[in-house]
Amino acid sequence: MSRSKALQYYIVSRLLLAPLQLLTIITIVFLLLRATPGDPADAILGGRAPEAAKEELRKQLGLNLPLWLQYLNYLGSILRFDLGTSLMSRGQNVWDIIGQYFPATVELAVCSMAVALIVGIAVGTLSASRPGTYFDVGGRLFGIITYALPMFWAGMLLQLIFSVQLGWFPNSNRFPPNLPAPTLVTGLYTIDSLLGGNFTQFFTSLHHLALPSLTLGILLSGIFERIVRVNLKQTLQADYVEAARARGIGENKILASHALKNALIPVITVLGLTFASLLGGAILTEVTFSWPGLANRLYQAIADRDYPTVQGVLVFFGAIVVSASILIDILNAYVDPRIRY
């Protein structure tokens, strides 16, 4: 089988597996929410409400039905692209909640991923290109420490130092509440301020975005540092690199034009897994920095026992992770000709 046909077969098989992956996520979310303690009726009406009123509310929400029937009804809603209606937000549709809060999470995630890639690749390259030196030891320590630090603890510590004590960065929110926010076009304040030609708003929104994205990005950069360092060390010992040295090619050119390109191939594979970690880290980061994103809204919905919102947001995040995983697999298959299917 030729590589092009094998690649087509691989892409089709990955696309066919996507609904099964998403169904698994939907099922796990549904069962876990039903297994957690707490009653949405108590959360909405309060613990002192009459039992008859609670029972009537459960009936309206369909919570009095058998579990299998609730599951089938929920699957039917998902097939109709209906994520439900929030119990706590005055009947607001879950899609409206996603549209309102998701742009803030996207802005934080994109900036954090950029920081993670830049810092991780830079530190990993510096460490691998100078084996046995202080740079190598420092790079290894950096990868271990950033990978092991709890996200919420690091966020609170950096917030205490740079926001409270030094006053270099804002303490919370995307934009000062006493100033007019950028006119919404994409929902991304940095982009919308540039589209409106208001550079004051751009630098203000960037100032608010800096500390949360740096915190999340640096803590995730340890993943890329470890991968780049290990693969670059192996690549620098390969035969074609030795041949390039024998031809008199400079070490910096070998590193940039030959070794680093091949060492970065595994980074593409890890991007998909890191994206899932990014969404998980975004919840802790948004809560710590009071960032008004979808992950923070999910945390509030969990605390309020808002089943439809929690289910809808988690399924939405699950669909993003599955799509990112498929995209990364296909991209990796195109980039690396050594892959066999």
N, C-alpha and C positions, 0 to 999 in steps of 0.2 A: 504494500500500500504506500502510495506517495505521501510526502509530508503534508501537502495541501489537503488531500482527502482525509488523512488522519487528523489534521487540525480541525477540519470541518466536523468530523465525527465527535471529536472531543468537545467542541463548542456546543453541539446539539445535545450531547449527553449531560453536560453541565447545566444547560438551560432546562432540561427535562427534570433534573434533580431539584431545581429551585423550589417548585411548589411543594415537594415533599419536605424540604428543609423548613419552609415557612409553616407548613401544617404542624410540624413537630413543635415549633416555637409557640404557635397558637395554642396547641393542646397543653403544653407545659405551663404556659401563663394562666390558662383557664383553670387548671387543676390546682396550681399553687395558690391562686387567689381564693379559691373555695376552701382550701385547707387552712388558711391563715385565721387566727382568732379575730373576733370582732364581727359586728353585725352592721351593715349599712343603714338599717332602720334606726339603730341606736345613734349612729353618727349623725343622721339627718334630723331625727325628732328629739334626740336626747334620751338619756337613760330613764328619766322619770315619766316619759310619755305612756299613755295607756296601752296595754298589750293589744287591744283591738285595733288601735290606730297603727301600731307597728305591723300587725298581720295584714292589714289592708294595704299598707305601703309595700310590703314584701310581695303581695299579690300583683300590685301594679308593676313592680319591677321584674316580675317573673321568677323571683327567688323561691317561691313555694313549689315550683315545678320540680320533677325528678331531675337529677344531675345530668343524665344522658339527654333529656329533652332540652335543658338549658344549653347544653353543648351544641346540639343540632341547630337550635335557634341562633346561637352565636355564629356558627359556621355559615348559616344562611345570610346573616347580616354582613359577614366579611365578604362573601361572594358578591353581594350587592354594593360593596365598597362603603358600607355603612358601619362606622366605628362606634356608633352609639351616641348617647347624650349624657352630659355630665350631671351627676346627682347634686353637686354642691355649687355649681356656677349658674344657677337659675336656668337650667335647661339648655345651656350652651352646647352646641354640637361639638364633638371631639375634633372634627376636622377644623373647625374655627379656632379651637384652642391651639392646635398644631400650627395653623397659619399665623397665629398671633405670637407664639413664643419660639417657634423653631428657628427663625432667622437669627436670633441672638445666639442660639446654640451653634448654628453653622459658622457664624463669625468667630466665635471662640474656638471651635474645632479646627477650622482652617488655619488660623494664626498659630494655634498650639502645634498642629502637625508640621507647619513650616519651621517653627522653632526646634521641634524634635529632630527633624531631618537635618537641618543646618548644623546644630550643635552635635548631634550624634555622629554624623559623617565626619565632621571636622575633628572631633576628639578621637574617633576611631582611626582615622587616617594618620593623625599625628602620633598616636600610640604605636601603630603597626609599623610605621616607617622608621621608627627609632627604637628598635627592640633592645631590652636590657638597660634602658636609660630611665631617668626620673620621669620622662614623658610617658613611657610605657607603664610604669608603676602607677602614675597618676591617672592615666586613662582607665586602667583596670579598676582602681578604687572608685573613680567617677561612675563607671558602669554599675558596679555593685551597689554603691550607696544610693544612686538615683533610682535603681530598680527596686530597692528594698524599702525606701522611705514611704511611710503611709501618706497618701495624698492629702487627707484632711489635716494631719498634723503639720506637714510642710506648708500647706496653704495658710493655716492660722499663724504659724511662726513667721513666715514672710510678710503676712499682713500686719502682724504686730510690729515688726522691725521697720518695714518700708512705708507703711501707711500711718501707723499710730505714732511711732517714735520719731522717725525721720520726716514724715509728711511728704514723701516724694510722689506717692501715688494716691489716688482716691481710695476710700475704704470700701465702697460698694457701688452698685448700679452701673448702667451703661452710659449714662449721661447725667449731668447736674440737673436736679429737679427744678431749679430756679431759672433754667435757660431753655429756650425753645429747641426741641429735638429736630434733627433733620427731617425734611419732608419725605415720607415713606414712598419708595419706589420698589426697591428690592427687599426692604426690611433690614438690610445690613447698613448700619449707621455710617461706617467708613466709606462705603461705596455711594450711598445716597448723598452724603455731604459733598463728595467729589462731583457727582452728577449735578448737584445744585450749585457748584462753583463756590461753596463756602468752605474755605480752608481752615477757618477758625473752628467750625464744627468738626472738621476732619481730625485736626490735632487734638481736640477735646475728647472725641470718641476714641481715638487711638490711645490717649493717655489713660482713659478708664479701662481699656482693653489690655493694656500692657502687662500689668501684674498677674491677672488670672491666666493669660495665655503663656506667659513666661513660666509660671509655676507648673502648669500642666505640661507644657512642652519640654521643659528641662527634666522633669521626672520621667517622661516617656522616652527621652533621648537615650537613656541608658540601654534600651533594647537595641537601638540602631548602632550604638557605639560598640557593643559586644559583637554583633554580627559583622560589622565592617572590620573591626580589628582582627578577628579570627580568620575571616576569609581573605583579607588583604595580606596577612602574614603568609598564608598558604600560597597565594597567587605570586607573591614576591620570590618564592622559592621554586616556581615552575620553570620548565625548560625554556620556554619561549622568552621569559624574562632574562634568564642567563644568556641566551643567544643575543638579546638586545644589548645587554651590557658588553658582550664580547665584540659587538660591532661599534662600540664607542659611544653609544647613545647615553646622554646624561641621565642621572638618577631621577631628577625631577620630571623629565619628559617621560621616562619609563613609568613612573608612578602615575602621572596624569593621563597619559595616552594609552597605556597598556594594562597595568595592574588594576587601577581603581575601577575602570569600566567593568571588568569581569567580577570584581569583588562586590560591586553594587547590585548584581543580579539577584542575590538572595534577599536584598532589601525590598525589592518589589514584592516578593512572596510574603514577607512579614508585614507589609503595609496593611493587608486585609485583616490580619489578626490584631495589629496595633489599632486599627480603626475601631474594633469592638472594645478594646481597652480604653480608647479615647472617649467613647460614649459613656462607659462606666466611670471613668475619671471625671467626666464633665459633670456628673451628678454631684460628686463630692465638691468639686471646684465651684460650681454654681451656688451650692448651698453655703459654702464657706464665705464666698465673696458676695453673696446676695445678688448674683447675676440673674437677671430675669429671663432665663431661657427655658426651653422645654424640659430639660432635665430637672430643674428646680421646681417647675410646675408638676412634674411627675412625683417628686418627693412630697409635695403638698397633697396630691391626690391619694398617695399611699397613706399618709397620716389621717386623711378624712374618710378612708374606706370607700373612696369613689371608684367602684369597680369598673364602670364603663371607661372612665378616663385612663385608669391604670392599664386596662387591657388594650385600649386603642393606641396609647402612646407606646407601649411595649411592642405591640405588633408592628407599629410604624418603624420603630427602631430596629426590630428584627428584619423587616423587609430591606432596610438600608444596609444592614450588615451582610445579609445574603447577597444583595446586588453588588456590594463592594467586593465580596469574596469572589463572585463569578467574574467580575471585571478584572480583578487582579490575576486570577488564574489564566484568563484569556490573554491578558497583556503579557504575562510571564511566558506563556507558550509561544507568543510571537517573538519576544525578545531573545529567548534562549533556545537556539536550534538543537541543543543537546537533549531536550526533553523528548521522551517517547511516550506514545499514547497506547 
